[in-house]
Amino acid sequence: MTRQIREQLDALIEAGTLAVGTLLPSERELANTLKVARNVVRGAYEQLMDAGKLRSEGRRGRSVGRGGTSTKKGYKSTKKTSKKSRKK
């Protein structure tokens, strides 16, 4: 279920439906809406944060970030790096 939520949110971000800076619903609010456990939504949000797709806005919640560079948990970025940046 976490994967499905992550993929749906990622698709909305990639399509531009959720623009950079858009605040997402709280974990509790989205979990209640989808009728899933809160930790399922938390897992999806964390994976998207690891990929750089979301960022924390402190007490305001999470918002859409600028894109992914992480390869954590099998969630690979499509961003390419130059040879210069890899030599660091």
C-alpha positions as CSV (number, residue, x, y, z in Angstrom):
1,M,0.0,0.0,0.0
2,T,2.9,2.4,0.8
3,R,4.3,1.8,-2.7
4,Q,0.9,2.5,-4.3
5,I,0.5,5.8,-2.5
6,R,4.1,6.8,-3.2
7,E,3.6,6.0,-6.9
8,Q,0.4,8.0,-7.1
9,L,1.9,11.0,-5.4
10,D,5.0,10.8,-7.6
11,A,2.8,10.7,-10.7
12,L,0.9,13.8,-9.6
13,I,4.2,15.6,-9.0
14,E,5.7,14.5,-12.3
15,A,2.6,15.6,-14.2
16,G,2.7,19.0,-12.5
17,T,-0.7,18.5,-10.9
18,L,1.2,19.0,-7.6
19,A,3.4,22.0,-8.2
20,V,6.6,22.8,-6.4
21,G,5.8,24.3,-3.0
22,T,2.3,22.8,-2.8
23,L,1.6,21.7,0.8
24,L,0.4,18.1,1.1
25,P,-2.2,16.9,3.6
26,S,-1.0,15.8,7.0
27,E,-0.3,12.1,7.4
28,R,-3.4,11.8,9.6
29,E,-5.6,13.6,7.1
30,L,-4.5,11.6,4.1
31,A,-4.6,8.3,6.0
32,N,-8.2,9.1,7.1
33,T,-9.2,10.0,3.5
34,L,-7.6,6.8,2.1
35,K,-8.8,4.7,5.0
36,V,-5.3,3.3,5.6
37,A,-3.0,3.3,8.7
38,R,-1.0,6.5,9.3
39,N,2.3,4.7,9.1
40,V,1.5,3.7,5.5
41,V,1.2,7.4,4.5
42,R,4.3,8.2,6.6
43,G,6.3,5.6,4.7
44,A,5.2,7.0,1.3
45,Y,6.1,10.5,2.4
46,E,9.5,9.4,3.7
47,Q,10.4,7.6,0.5
48,L,9.4,10.7,-1.5
49,M,11.5,12.9,0.9
50,D,14.5,10.6,0.5
51,A,14.1,11.0,-3.3
52,G,14.0,14.8,-3.0
53,K,10.4,14.9,-4.3
54,L,9.1,16.3,-1.0
55,R,10.6,18.6,1.6
56,S,9.7,19.3,5.3
57,E,8.2,22.6,6.1
58,G,8.5,22.1,9.8
59,R,5.2,22.5,11.6
60,R,3.5,23.4,8.4
61,G,3.9,19.9,7.0
62,R,5.4,18.6,3.8
63,S,5.5,20.3,0.4
64,V,6.5,19.3,-3.1
65,G,10.3,19.7,-3.6
66,R,12.3,20.2,-6.8
67,G,13.1,16.7,-7.8
68,G,15.0,13.5,-6.8
69,T,18.6,12.6,-6.6
70,S,18.5,9.8,-4.1
71,T,18.6,6.1,-4.9
72,K,17.5,4.9,-1.4
73,K,15.0,2.0,-1.1
74,G,15.2,1.2,-4.8
75,Y,13.6,4.6,-5.7
76,K,16.0,5.8,-8.4
77,S,16.5,9.2,-9.7
78,T,16.4,10.0,-13.4
79,K,18.7,13.0,-12.9
80,K,22.2,12.6,-14.5
81,T,25.3,14.0,-13.0
82,S,28.3,15.5,-14.8
83,K,31.8,13.9,-14.6
84,K,33.0,16.9,-12.7
85,S,30.4,16.5,-9.9
86,R,31.2,12.8,-9.6
87,K,35.0,13.5,-9.0
88,K,34.4,15.4,-5.8
